[in-house]
Amino acid sequence: MCKPVLVAGIVGDSITDGPGIRMTVFVQGCPHHCEGCHNPETHPFEGGKPYTPQELLEKLDKNPLLSGVTLSGGEPFSQAGALLPLADGVRARGLELAAYSGWTFEELVQQGGDALALLSLCNVLVDGRFVLAERSLSLRFRGSRNQRIVDVQKSLAAGEVVLMHDGRWQ
Ligand code: SF4
């Protein structure tokens, strides 16, 4: 029996959390408490609604127009172990998996364990805390200039951050 994911909300057809039409899963719980966060209601690790990975995949399978799934929050990597079966299922369906994290790529690699396992299944990581002083409304798919859109697979292969050059993410 898979551990449930504590979910703050699901958007079944998002066009703001990555290119194309995506299912975005906002997880409940975030340890970062960035000043100016847009989703403060997702900070407590209590609350939210539990979903099994199977339930989330069933939602995914109901929309054949989806091009990918985005894990957002909250902090997805605080529930990395519970998200692994969902991430596996997304990749098995040939869909792009993106994740937002307040931790940087380097911090997630250093955490190892489930965090690294989840990272390894992602195609794209938008990393780093939201920094109010670096906020810009002109940025696409990220809130502040310090955040990076990372090509995860190339970065893991290179052993250092490689930014996403795919024009869909610019
Ligand atoms: S990491 Fe994201 S959800 Fe968490 S406090 Fe920062 S902006 Fe908010």
Backbone and ligand atoms as CSV (ligand in chain L), in Angstrom:
chain,resi,resn,atom,element,x,y,z
A,1,MET,N,N,0.862,-1.200,0.000
A,1,MET,CA,C,0.000,0.000,0.000
A,1,MET,C,C,0.893,1.243,0.000
A,2,CYS,N,N,0.686,2.100,-1.014
A,2,CYS,CA,C,1.513,3.304,-1.121
A,2,CYS,C,C,1.078,4.336,-0.088
A,3,LYS,N,N,2.058,5.071,0.412
A,3,LYS,CA,C,1.784,6.161,1.345
A,3,LYS,C,C,1.029,7.266,0.595
A,4,PRO,N,N,-0.031,7.841,1.203
A,4,PRO,CA,C,-0.741,8.912,0.498
A,4,PRO,C,C,0.071,10.208,0.454
A,5,VAL,N,N,-0.235,11.006,-0.549
A,5,VAL,CA,C,0.348,12.338,-0.682
A,5,VAL,C,C,-0.632,13.319,-0.051
A,6,LEU,N,N,-0.132,14.197,0.829
A,6,LEU,CA,C,-1.013,15.231,1.393
A,6,LEU,C,C,-1.085,16.379,0.402
A,7,VAL,N,N,-2.285,16.624,-0.101
A,7,VAL,CA,C,-2.453,17.562,-1.212
A,7,VAL,C,C,-3.253,18.780,-0.761
A,8,ALA,N,N,-2.737,19.972,-1.113
A,8,ALA,CA,C,-3.468,21.214,-0.812
A,8,ALA,C,C,-4.465,21.525,-1.910
A,9,GLY,N,N,-4.163,21.119,-3.139
A,9,GLY,CA,C,-5.075,21.383,-4.250
A,9,GLY,C,C,-4.543,20.788,-5.542
A,10,ILE,N,N,-5.431,20.600,-6.485
A,10,ILE,CA,C,-5.049,20.053,-7.797
A,10,ILE,C,C,-5.699,20.924,-8.864
A,11,VAL,N,N,-4.898,21.327,-9.852
A,11,VAL,CA,C,-5.463,22.009,-11.016
A,11,VAL,C,C,-5.303,21.050,-12.186
A,12,GLY,N,N,-6.414,20.644,-12.760
A,12,GLY,CA,C,-6.389,19.587,-13.766
A,12,GLY,C,C,-5.920,20.044,-15.125
A,13,ASP,N,N,-6.004,21.366,-15.390
A,13,ASP,CA,C,-5.642,21.854,-16.723
A,13,ASP,C,C,-4.945,23.213,-16.621
A,14,SER,N,N,-3.815,23.216,-15.935
A,14,SER,CA,C,-3.070,24.457,-15.713
A,14,SER,C,C,-2.291,24.864,-16.969
A,15,ILE,N,N,-2.248,26.177,-17.244
A,15,ILE,CA,C,-1.383,26.670,-18.330
A,15,ILE,C,C,-0.344,27.643,-17.770
A,16,THR,N,N,-0.196,27.671,-16.435
A,16,THR,CA,C,0.741,28.624,-15.829
A,16,THR,C,C,1.903,27.947,-15.089
A,17,ASP,N,N,1.913,26.641,-15.012
A,17,ASP,CA,C,2.955,25.942,-14.237
A,17,ASP,C,C,3.896,25.155,-15.139
A,18,GLY,N,N,4.072,25.669,-16.354
A,18,GLY,CA,C,4.905,24.990,-17.337
A,18,GLY,C,C,4.213,25.045,-18.683
A,19,PRO,N,N,4.933,24.681,-19.749
A,19,PRO,CA,C,4.361,24.770,-21.085
A,19,PRO,C,C,3.271,23.728,-21.315
A,20,GLY,N,N,2.350,24.067,-22.192
A,20,GLY,CA,C,1.271,23.140,-22.529
A,20,GLY,C,C,0.219,23.093,-21.431
A,21,ILE,N,N,-0.621,22.113,-21.524
A,21,ILE,CA,C,-1.663,21.912,-20.508
A,21,ILE,C,C,-1.152,20.857,-19.541
A,22,ARG,N,N,-1.176,21.181,-18.270
A,22,ARG,CA,C,-0.554,20.298,-17.283
A,22,ARG,C,C,-1.493,20.050,-16.109
A,23,MET,N,N,-1.319,18.927,-15.481
A,23,MET,CA,C,-1.969,18.719,-14.190
A,23,MET,C,C,-0.976,19.168,-13.121
A,24,THR,N,N,-1.384,20.105,-12.290
A,24,THR,CA,C,-0.509,20.592,-11.225
A,24,THR,C,C,-1.019,20.108,-9.879
A,25,VAL,N,N,-0.130,19.469,-9.136
A,25,VAL,CA,C,-0.459,18.982,-7.797
A,25,VAL,C,C,0.247,19.883,-6.791
A,26,PHE,N,N,-0.535,20.616,-6.014
A,26,PHE,CA,C,0.010,21.477,-4.960
A,26,PHE,C,C,0.016,20.670,-3.661
A,27,VAL,N,N,1.187,20.344,-3.177
A,27,VAL,CA,C,1.240,19.523,-1.966
A,27,VAL,C,C,1.096,20.412,-0.729
A,28,GLN,N,N,0.694,19.772,0.365
A,28,GLN,CA,C,0.524,20.486,1.637
A,28,GLN,C,C,1.799,20.385,2.455
A,29,GLY,N,N,2.254,21.531,2.965
A,29,GLY,CA,C,3.426,21.537,3.836
A,29,GLY,C,C,4.646,22.114,3.153
A,30,CYS,N,N,5.224,23.131,3.795
A,30,CYS,CA,C,6.456,23.725,3.262
A,30,CYS,C,C,7.287,24.258,4.422
A,31,PRO,N,N,8.571,23.902,4.493
A,31,PRO,CA,C,9.402,24.354,5.600
A,31,PRO,C,C,10.103,25.688,5.339
A,32,HIS,N,N,9.926,26.282,4.154
A,32,HIS,CA,C,10.789,27.408,3.778
A,32,HIS,C,C,10.293,28.780,4.232
A,33,HIS,N,N,8.974,28.977,4.255
A,33,HIS,CA,C,8.378,30.242,4.717
A,33,HIS,C,C,8.998,31.466,4.051
A,34,CYS,N,N,9.072,31.450,2.727
A,34,CYS,CA,C,9.610,32.597,1.995
A,34,CYS,C,C,8.701,33.815,2.201
A,35,GLU,N,N,9.318,34.967,2.442
A,35,GLU,CA,C,8.546,36.199,2.573
A,35,GLU,C,C,7.845,36.497,1.239
A,36,GLY,N,N,6.545,36.777,1.296
A,36,GLY,CA,C,5.814,37.112,0.074
A,36,GLY,C,C,5.290,35.898,-0.674
A,37,CYS,N,N,5.392,34.715,-0.077
A,37,CYS,CA,C,4.885,33.489,-0.722
A,37,CYS,C,C,3.417,33.654,-1.114
A,38,HIS,N,N,3.086,33.177,-2.310
A,38,HIS,CA,C,1.714,33.300,-2.801
A,38,HIS,C,C,0.790,32.227,-2.238
A,39,ASN,N,N,1.350,31.191,-1.657
A,39,ASN,CA,C,0.520,30.077,-1.184
A,39,ASN,C,C,0.757,29.778,0.303
A,40,PRO,N,N,0.610,30.797,1.178
A,40,PRO,CA,C,0.913,30.564,2.600
A,40,PRO,C,C,0.033,29.500,3.236
A,41,GLU,N,N,-1.155,29.276,2.657
A,41,GLU,CA,C,-2.055,28.263,3.224
A,41,GLU,C,C,-1.480,26.854,3.058
A,42,THR,N,N,-0.456,26.724,2.216
A,42,THR,CA,C,0.144,25.392,2.028
A,42,THR,C,C,1.294,25.142,3.005
A,43,HIS,N,N,1.632,26.104,3.855
A,43,HIS,CA,C,2.808,25.933,4.731
A,43,HIS,C,C,2.632,24.878,5.827
A,44,PRO,N,N,1.481,24.812,6.534
A,44,PRO,CA,C,1.378,23.825,7.619
A,44,PRO,C,C,1.443,22.396,7.084
A,45,PHE,N,N,2.095,21.536,7.844
A,45,PHE,CA,C,2.168,20.127,7.444
A,45,PHE,C,C,0.932,19.362,7.921
A,46,GLU,N,N,0.046,20.055,8.658
A,46,GLU,CA,C,-1.240,19.453,8.992
A,46,GLU,C,C,-2.236,19.949,7.953
A,47,GLY,N,N,-3.301,19.214,7.785
A,47,GLY,CA,C,-4.337,19.635,6.838
A,47,GLY,C,C,-4.063,19.056,5.462
A,48,GLY,N,N,-4.698,19.645,4.464
A,48,GLY,CA,C,-4.626,19.072,3.131
A,48,GLY,C,C,-5.486,17.831,3.051
A,49,LYS,N,N,-5.512,17.231,1.876
A,49,LYS,CA,C,-6.340,16.041,1.683
A,49,LYS,C,C,-5.433,14.920,1.185
A,50,PRO,N,N,-5.519,13.731,1.802
A,50,PRO,CA,C,-4.656,12.649,1.342
A,50,PRO,C,C,-5.162,12.021,0.045
A,51,TYR,N,N,-4.257,11.841,-0.886
A,51,TYR,CA,C,-4.547,11.135,-2.142
A,51,TYR,C,C,-3.540,10.011,-2.295
A,52,THR,N,N,-3.985,8.844,-2.699
A,52,THR,CA,C,-3.017,7.808,-3.057
A,52,THR,C,C,-2.452,8.165,-4.427
A,53,PRO,N,N,-1.222,7.712,-4.726
A,53,PRO,CA,C,-0.667,7.958,-6.056
A,53,PRO,C,C,-1.601,7.433,-7.147
A,54,GLN,N,N,-2.262,6.300,-6.873
A,54,GLN,CA,C,-3.179,5.726,-7.860
A,54,GLN,C,C,-4.326,6.680,-8.164
A,55,GLU,N,N,-4.857,7.314,-7.130
A,55,GLU,CA,C,-5.953,8.283,-7.355
A,55,GLU,C,C,-5.477,9.447,-8.218
A,56,LEU,N,N,-4.250,9.889,-7.982
A,56,LEU,CA,C,-3.714,11.008,-8.767
A,56,LEU,C,C,-3.487,10.581,-10.221
A,57,LEU,N,N,-3.021,9.352,-10.413
A,57,LEU,CA,C,-2.803,8.860,-11.776
A,57,LEU,C,C,-4.135,8.659,-12.504
A,58,GLU,N,N,-5.163,8.278,-11.763
A,58,GLU,CA,C,-6.481,8.130,-12.398
A,58,GLU,C,C,-6.982,9.488,-12.891
A,59,LYS,N,N,-6.742,10.535,-12.104
A,59,LYS,CA,C,-7.109,11.891,-12.548
A,59,LYS,C,C,-6.355,12.251,-13.812
A,60,LEU,N,N,-5.091,11.908,-13.811
A,60,LEU,CA,C,-4.225,12.203,-14.965
A,60,LEU,C,C,-4.758,11.511,-16.217
A,61,ASP,N,N,-5.151,10.272,-16.066
A,61,ASP,CA,C,-5.577,9.475,-17.220
A,61,ASP,C,C,-6.916,9.942,-17.796
A,62,LYS,N,N,-7.614,10.787,-17.035
A,62,LYS,CA,C,-8.906,11.266,-17.538
A,62,LYS,C,C,-8.743,12.358,-18.585
A,63,ASN,N,N,-7.553,12.944,-18.683
A,63,ASN,CA,C,-7.356,14.042,-19.646
A,63,ASN,C,C,-6.260,13.703,-20.653
A,64,PRO,N,N,-6.636,13.267,-21.846
A,64,PRO,CA,C,-5.637,12.884,-22.846
A,64,PRO,C,C,-4.894,14.077,-23.445
A,65,LEU,N,N,-5.322,15.312,-23.130
A,65,LEU,CA,C,-4.684,16.490,-23.713
A,65,LEU,C,C,-3.477,16.973,-22.908
A,66,LEU,N,N,-3.223,16.353,-21.761
A,66,LEU,CA,C,-2.141,16.833,-20.898
A,66,LEU,C,C,-0.775,16.551,-21.515
A,67,SER,N,N,0.121,17.546,-21.378
A,67,SER,CA,C,1.485,17.341,-21.863
A,67,SER,C,C,2.452,17.087,-20.708
A,68,GLY,N,N,1.988,17.290,-19.501
A,68,GLY,CA,C,2.899,17.066,-18.393
A,68,GLY,C,C,2.220,17.239,-17.047
A,69,VAL,N,N,3.006,16.976,-16.019
A,69,VAL,CA,C,2.552,17.136,-14.640
A,69,VAL,C,C,3.557,18.029,-13.922
A,70,THR,N,N,3.044,18.938,-13.115
A,70,THR,CA,C,3.916,19.801,-12.315
A,70,THR,C,C,3.619,19.575,-10.838
A,71,LEU,N,N,4.671,19.338,-10.076
A,71,LEU,CA,C,4.553,19.213,-8.623
A,71,LEU,C,C,4.912,20.561,-8.028
A,72,SER,N,N,3.988,21.128,-7.256
A,72,SER,CA,C,4.220,22.446,-6.687
A,72,SER,C,C,3.761,22.422,-5.240
A,73,GLY,N,N,3.669,23.585,-4.648
A,73,GLY,CA,C,3.272,23.507,-3.249
A,73,GLY,C,C,2.952,24.853,-2.666
A,74,GLY,N,N,3.410,24.701,-1.400
A,74,GLY,CA,C,4.068,23.660,-0.634
A,74,GLY,C,C,5.446,23.248,-1.182
A,75,GLU,N,N,6.032,22.292,-0.502
A,75,GLU,CA,C,7.352,21.804,-0.905
A,75,GLU,C,C,7.231,20.331,-1.293
A,76,PRO,N,N,7.231,20.040,-2.603
A,76,PRO,CA,C,7.084,18.644,-3.024
A,76,PRO,C,C,8.143,17.722,-2.432
A,77,PHE,N,N,9.355,18.217,-2.267
A,77,PHE,CA,C,10.428,17.312,-1.829
A,77,PHE,C,C,10.354,16.988,-0.337
A,78,SER,N,N,9.446,17.661,0.402
A,78,SER,CA,C,9.183,17.240,1.782
A,78,SER,C,C,8.344,15.963,1.801
A,79,GLN,N,N,7.721,15.636,0.668
A,79,GLN,CA,C,6.936,14.398,0.559
A,79,GLN,C,C,7.483,13.540,-0.581
A,80,ALA,N,N,8.785,13.570,-0.727
A,80,ALA,CA,C,9.393,12.917,-1.896
A,80,ALA,C,C,9.036,11.432,-1.971
A,81,GLY,N,N,9.114,10.737,-0.842
A,81,GLY,CA,C,8.864,9.296,-0.860
A,81,GLY,C,C,7.454,8.978,-1.326
A,82,ALA,N,N,6.478,9.744,-0.827
A,82,ALA,CA,C,5.076,9.500,-1.198
A,82,ALA,C,C,4.822,9.846,-2.661
A,83,LEU,N,N,5.605,10.773,-3.215
A,83,LEU,CA,C,5.388,11.204,-4.601
A,83,LEU,C,C,6.069,10.290,-5.622
A,84,LEU,N,N,6.939,9.404,-5.164
A,84,LEU,CA,C,7.700,8.581,-6.118
A,84,LEU,C,C,6.810,7.738,-7.044
A,85,PRO,N,N,5.767,7.049,-6.525
A,85,PRO,CA,C,4.939,6.252,-7.446
A,85,PRO,C,C,4.224,7.116,-8.484
A,86,LEU,N,N,3.804,8.322,-8.083
A,86,LEU,CA,C,3.181,9.228,-9.051
A,86,LEU,C,C,4.200,9.625,-10.122
A,87,ALA,N,N,5.394,9.989,-9.675
A,87,ALA,CA,C,6.441,10.404,-10.621
A,87,ALA,C,C,6.771,9.271,-11.594
A,88,ASP,N,N,6.857,8.069,-11.062
A,88,ASP,CA,C,7.104,6.891,-11.914
A,88,ASP,C,C,6.012,6.755,-12.968
A,89,GLY,N,N,4.764,6.900,-12.528
A,89,GLY,CA,C,3.622,6.748,-13.429
A,89,GLY,C,C,3.590,7.830,-14.504
A,90,VAL,N,N,3.960,9.028,-14.126
A,90,VAL,CA,C,3.987,10.142,-15.101
A,90,VAL,C,C,5.016,9.846,-16.186
A,91,ARG,N,N,6.199,9.430,-15.769
A,91,ARG,CA,C,7.254,9.143,-16.754
A,91,ARG,C,C,6.900,7.915,-17.603
A,92,ALA,N,N,6.277,6.925,-16.977
A,92,ALA,CA,C,5.892,5.723,-17.729
A,92,ALA,C,C,4.880,6.058,-18.819
A,93,ARG,N,N,4.119,7.126,-18.625
A,93,ARG,CA,C,3.139,7.556,-19.635
A,93,ARG,C,C,3.770,8.468,-20.679
A,94,GLY,N,N,5.055,8.727,-20.576
A,94,GLY,CA,C,5.742,9.569,-21.561
A,94,GLY,C,C,5.468,11.046,-21.395
A,95,LEU,N,N,4.993,11.438,-20.207
A,95,LEU,CA,C,4.689,12.851,-19.961
A,95,LEU,C,C,5.868,13.530,-19.270
A,96,GLU,N,N,5.952,14.839,-19.455
A,96,GLU,CA,C,7.040,15.605,-18.830
A,96,GLU,C,C,6.710,15.856,-17.360
A,97,LEU,N,N,7.677,15.617,-16.501
A,97,LEU,CA,C,7.496,15.855,-15.070
A,97,LEU,C,C,8.347,17.041,-14.636
A,98,ALA,N,N,7.678,18.052,-14.118
A,98,ALA,CA,C,8.370,19.234,-13.592
A,98,ALA,C,C,8.068,19.361,-12.106
A,99,ALA,N,N,9.011,19.915,-11.370
A,99,ALA,CA,C,8.777,20.149,-9.941
A,99,ALA,C,C,9.321,21.509,-9.546
A,100,TYR,N,N,8.597,22.150,-8.663
A,100,TYR,CA,C,9.086,23.358,-8.011
A,100,TYR,C,C,9.647,22.957,-6.661
A,101,SER,N,N,10.727,23.615,-6.244
A,101,SER,CA,C,11.253,23.363,-4.906
A,101,SER,C,C,11.908,24.619,-4.349
A,102,GLY,N,N,11.742,24.813,-3.051
A,102,GLY,CA,C,12.463,25.888,-2.370
A,102,GLY,C,C,13.929,25.531,-2.169
A,103,TRP,N,N,14.255,24.241,-2.281
A,103,TRP,CA,C,15.648,23.825,-2.221
A,103,TRP,C,C,16.263,23.948,-3.612
A,104,THR,N,N,17.534,24.177,-3.665
A,104,THR,CA,C,18.211,24.238,-4.960
A,104,THR,C,C,18.530,22.820,-5.440
A,105,PHE,N,N,18.859,22.725,-6.712
A,105,PHE,CA,C,19.276,21.437,-7.284
A,105,PHE,C,C,20.394,20.834,-6.438
A,106,GLU,N,N,21.387,21.640,-6.106
A,106,GLU,CA,C,22.533,21.134,-5.344
A,106,GLU,C,C,22.101,20.629,-3.969
A,107,GLU,N,N,21.177,21.363,-3.325
A,107,GLU,CA,C,20.704,20.939,-1.996
A,107,GLU,C,C,19.943,19.613,-2.083
A,108,LEU,N,N,19.175,19.442,-3.144
A,108,LEU,CA,C,18.417,18.191,-3.297
A,108,LEU,C,C,19.354,17.018,-3.566
A,109,VAL,N,N,20.383,17.243,-4.376
A,109,VAL,CA,C,21.367,16.178,-4.622
A,109,VAL,C,C,22.038,15.805,-3.303
A,110,GLN,N,N,22.364,16.823,-2.515
A,110,GLN,CA,C,23.043,16.576,-1.236
A,110,GLN,C,C,22.133,15.830,-0.252
A,111,GLN,N,N,20.832,16.094,-0.310
A,111,GLN,CA,C,19.900,15.373,0.586
A,111,GLN,C,C,19.916,13.879,0.300
A,112,GLY,N,N,20.073,13.521,-0.966
A,112,GLY,CA,C,20.091,12.098,-1.322
A,112,GLY,C,C,18.754,11.435,-1.020
A,113,GLY,N,N,18.748,10.132,-0.833
A,113,GLY,CA,C,17.546,9.387,-0.450
A,113,GLY,C,C,16.380,9.636,-1.387
A,114,ASP,N,N,15.186,9.767,-0.775
A,114,ASP,CA,C,13.973,9.948,-1.577
A,114,ASP,C,C,14.009,11.248,-2.376
A,115,ALA,N,N,14.631,12.290,-1.813
A,115,ALA,CA,C,14.688,13.571,-2.535
A,115,ALA,C,C,15.452,13.400,-3.844
A,116,LEU,N,N,16.565,12.718,-3.796
A,116,LEU,CA,C,17.351,12.494,-5.012
A,116,LEU,C,C,16.623,11.541,-5.956
A,117,ALA,N,N,15.931,10.556,-5.386
A,117,ALA,CA,C,15.171,9.622,-6.228
A,117,ALA,C,C,14.072,10.361,-6.993
A,118,LEU,N,N,13.366,11.271,-6.305
A,118,LEU,CA,C,12.314,12.036,-6.981
A,118,LEU,C,C,12.922,12.979,-8.013
A,119,LEU,N,N,13.999,13.643,-7.626
A,119,LEU,CA,C,14.687,14.541,-8.569
A,119,LEU,C,C,15.078,13.781,-9.834
A,120,SER,N,N,15.550,12.572,-9.657
A,120,SER,CA,C,16.034,11.771,-10.794
A,120,SER,C,C,14.926,11.412,-11.778
A,121,LEU,N,N,13.676,11.481,-11.317
A,121,LEU,CA,C,12.551,11.190,-12.208
A,121,LEU,C,C,12.020,12.447,-12.907
A,122,CYS,N,N,12.517,13.625,-12.467
A,122,CYS,CA,C,12.019,14.880,-13.043
A,122,CYS,C,C,12.747,15.209,-14.343
A,123,ASN,N,N,12.017,15.856,-15.258
A,123,ASN,CA,C,12.656,16.448,-16.433
A,123,ASN,C,C,13.116,17.870,-16.128
A,124,VAL,N,N,12.312,18.570,-15.338
A,124,VAL,CA,C,12.552,19.995,-15.098
A,124,VAL,C,C,12.408,20.283,-13.606
A,125,LEU,N,N,13.307,21.114,-13.088
A,125,LEU,CA,C,13.195,21.595,-11.709
A,125,LEU,C,C,13.275,23.121,-11.730
A,126,VAL,N,N,12.280,23.774,-11.140
A,126,VAL,CA,C,12.376,25.220,-10.921
A,126,VAL,C,C,12.802,25.358,-9.473
A,127,ASP,N,N,14.038,25.821,-9.259
A,127,ASP,CA,C,14.607,25.667,-7.913
A,127,ASP,C,C,14.859,26.983,-7.180
A,128,GLY,N,N,14.948,26.848,-5.884
A,128,GLY,CA,C,15.320,27.967,-5.019
A,128,GLY,C,C,14.120,28.646,-4.382
A,129,ARG,N,N,14.392,29.269,-3.259
A,129,ARG,CA,C,13.337,29.956,-2.515
A,129,ARG,C,C,12.852,31.172,-3.294
A,130,PHE,N,N,11.633,31.597,-3.008
A,130,PHE,CA,C,11.115,32.837,-3.582
A,130,PHE,C,C,11.720,33.998,-2.807
A,131,VAL,N,N,12.389,34.904,-3.517
A,131,VAL,CA,C,13.022,36.067,-2.878
A,131,VAL,C,C,12.275,37.314,-3.335
A,132,LEU,N,N,11.579,37.928,-2.374
A,132,LEU,CA,C,10.704,39.055,-2.694
A,132,LEU,C,C,11.460,40.172,-3.411
A,133,ALA,N,N,12.687,40.458,-2.955
A,133,ALA,CA,C,13.472,41.554,-3.550
A,133,ALA,C,C,13.846,41.257,-4.998
A,134,GLU,N,N,13.767,39.988,-5.387
A,134,GLU,CA,C,14.132,39.618,-6.763
A,134,GLU,C,C,12.917,39.219,-7.588
A,135,ARG,N,N,11.762,39.566,-7.071
A,135,ARG,CA,C,10.532,39.219,-7.784
A,135,ARG,C,C,10.436,40.000,-9.098
A,136,SER,N,N,9.947,39.352,-10.135
A,136,SER,CA,C,9.679,40.053,-11.382
A,136,SER,C,C,8.467,39.415,-12.028
A,137,LEU,N,N,7.528,40.249,-12.430
A,137,LEU,CA,C,6.317,39.729,-13.056
A,137,LEU,C,C,6.567,39.333,-14.506
A,138,SER,N,N,7.750,39.728,-15.036
A,138,SER,CA,C,8.039,39.404,-16.443
A,138,SER,C,C,8.650,38.016,-16.602
A,139,LEU,N,N,8.970,37.350,-15.490
A,139,LEU,CA,C,9.574,36.018,-15.575
A,139,LEU,C,C,8.504,34.990,-15.892
A,140,ARG,N,N,8.847,34.061,-16.768
A,140,ARG,CA,C,7.883,33.018,-17.113
A,140,ARG,C,C,8.132,31.791,-16.246
A,141,PHE,N,N,7.140,31.271,-15.630
A,141,PHE,CA,C,7.184,30.033,-14.852
A,141,PHE,C,C,8.028,30.118,-13.582
A,142,ARG,N,N,8.460,31.316,-13.197
A,142,ARG,CA,C,9.168,31.452,-11.924
A,142,ARG,C,C,8.849,32.817,-11.350
A,143,GLY,N,N,9.013,32.924,-10.017
A,143,GLY,CA,C,8.581,34.140,-9.353
A,143,GLY,C,C,9.677,35.153,-9.137
A,144,SER,N,N,10.906,34.687,-8.908
A,144,SER,CA,C,11.994,35.625,-8.616
A,144,SER,C,C,13.251,35.245,-9.410
A,145,ARG,N,N,14.079,36.259,-9.666
A,145,ARG,CA,C,15.224,36.080,-10.585
A,145,ARG,C,C,16.228,35.025,-10.129
A,146,ASN,N,N,16.333,34.803,-8.820
A,146,ASN,CA,C,17.304,33.815,-8.313
A,146,ASN,C,C,16.917,32.382,-8.689
A,147,GLN,N,N,15.642,32.170,-8.981
A,147,GLN,CA,C,15.190,30.805,-9.278
A,147,GLN,C,C,15.647,30.409,-10.680
A,148,ARG,N,N,15.968,29.133,-10.834
A,148,ARG,CA,C,16.500,28.644,-12.108
A,148,ARG,C,C,15.567,27.570,-12.673
A,149,ILE,N,N,15.512,27.511,-13.991
A,149,ILE,CA,C,14.763,26.425,-14.643
A,149,ILE,C,C,15.810,25.427,-15.119
A,150,VAL,N,N,15.889,24.313,-14.396
A,150,VAL,CA,C,17.008,23.373,-14.537
A,150,VAL,C,C,16.601,22.180,-15.404
A,151,ASP,N,N,17.460,21.840,-16.352
A,151,ASP,CA,C,17.303,20.593,-17.106
A,151,ASP,C,C,17.880,19.478,-16.227
A,152,VAL,N,N,16.994,18.759,-15.550
A,152,VAL,CA,C,17.434,17.830,-14.503
A,152,VAL,C,C,18.286,16.695,-15.071
A,153,GLN,N,N,17.829,16.104,-16.156
A,153,GLN,CA,C,18.558,14.931,-16.666
A,153,GLN,C,C,19.962,15.318,-17.133
A,154,LYS,N,N,20.067,16.453,-17.827
A,154,LYS,CA,C,21.404,16.900,-18.262
A,154,LYS,C,C,22.268,17.288,-17.064
A,155,SER,N,N,21.647,17.877,-16.063
A,155,SER,CA,C,22.403,18.308,-14.881
A,155,SER,C,C,22.945,17.109,-14.104
A,156,LEU,N,N,22.109,16.080,-13.960
A,156,LEU,CA,C,22.566,14.882,-13.237
A,156,LEU,C,C,23.711,14.214,-13.997
A,157,ALA,N,N,23.602,14.204,-15.331
A,157,ALA,CA,C,24.661,13.580,-16.136
A,157,ALA,C,C,25.950,14.382,-16.064
A,158,ALA,N,N,25.817,15.724,-16.023
A,158,ALA,CA,C,27.004,16.593,-16.033
A,158,ALA,C,C,27.593,16.773,-14.632
A,159,GLY,N,N,26.795,16.498,-13.592
A,159,GLY,CA,C,27.264,16.731,-12.224
A,159,GLY,C,C,27.262,18.194,-11.845
A,160,GLU,N,N,26.581,19.014,-12.632
A,160,GLU,CA,C,26.413,20.441,-12.307
A,160,GLU,C,C,25.162,20.951,-13.016
A,161,VAL,N,N,24.685,22.103,-12.562
A,161,VAL,CA,C,23.424,22.609,-13.104
A,161,VAL,C,C,23.562,22.994,-14.577
A,162,VAL,N,N,22.655,22.437,-15.386
A,162,VAL,CA,C,22.519,22.831,-16.792
A,162,VAL,C,C,21.124,23.428,-16.915
A,163,LEU,N,N,21.061,24.682,-17.344
A,163,LEU,CA,C,19.754,25.335,-17.451
A,163,LEU,C,C,18.979,24.786,-18.640
A,164,MET,N,N,17.668,24.858,-18.522
A,164,MET,CA,C,16.783,24.362,-19.575
A,164,MET,C,C,16.878,25.281,-20.785
A,165,HIS,N,N,17.238,24.735,-21.924
A,165,HIS,CA,C,17.318,25.564,-23.139
A,165,HIS,C,C,16.125,25.344,-24.052
A,166,ASP,N,N,15.282,24.388,-23.688
A,166,ASP,CA,C,14.066,24.126,-24.448
A,166,ASP,C,C,13.226,25.416,-24.460
A,167,GLY,N,N,12.985,25.939,-25.669
A,167,GLY,CA,C,12.283,27.210,-25.811
A,167,GLY,C,C,10.902,27.223,-25.173
A,168,ARG,N,N,10.309,26.043,-24.991
A,168,ARG,CA,C,8.974,26.012,-24.377
A,168,ARG,C,C,9.005,26.543,-22.952
A,169,TRP,N,N,10.170,26.453,-22.324
A,169,TRP,CA,C,10.284,26.879,-20.930
A,169,TRP,C,C,10.806,28.316,-20.785
A,170,GLN,N,N,11.072,28.996,-21.905
A,170,GLN,CA,C,11.636,30.364,-21.811
A,170,GLN,C,C,10.519,31.390,-21.711
L,1,SF4,S1,S,9.136,27.383,-1.189
L,1,SF4,FE1,FE,7.354,28.013,-2.377
L,1,SF4,S2,S,5.566,27.381,-1.151
L,1,SF4,FE2,FE,7.345,27.311,0.188
L,1,SF4,S3,S,7.341,29.315,1.212
L,1,SF4,FE3,FE,8.691,29.478,-0.571
L,1,SF4,S4,S,7.394,30.254,-2.228
L,1,SF4,FE4,FE,6.020,29.482,-0.606
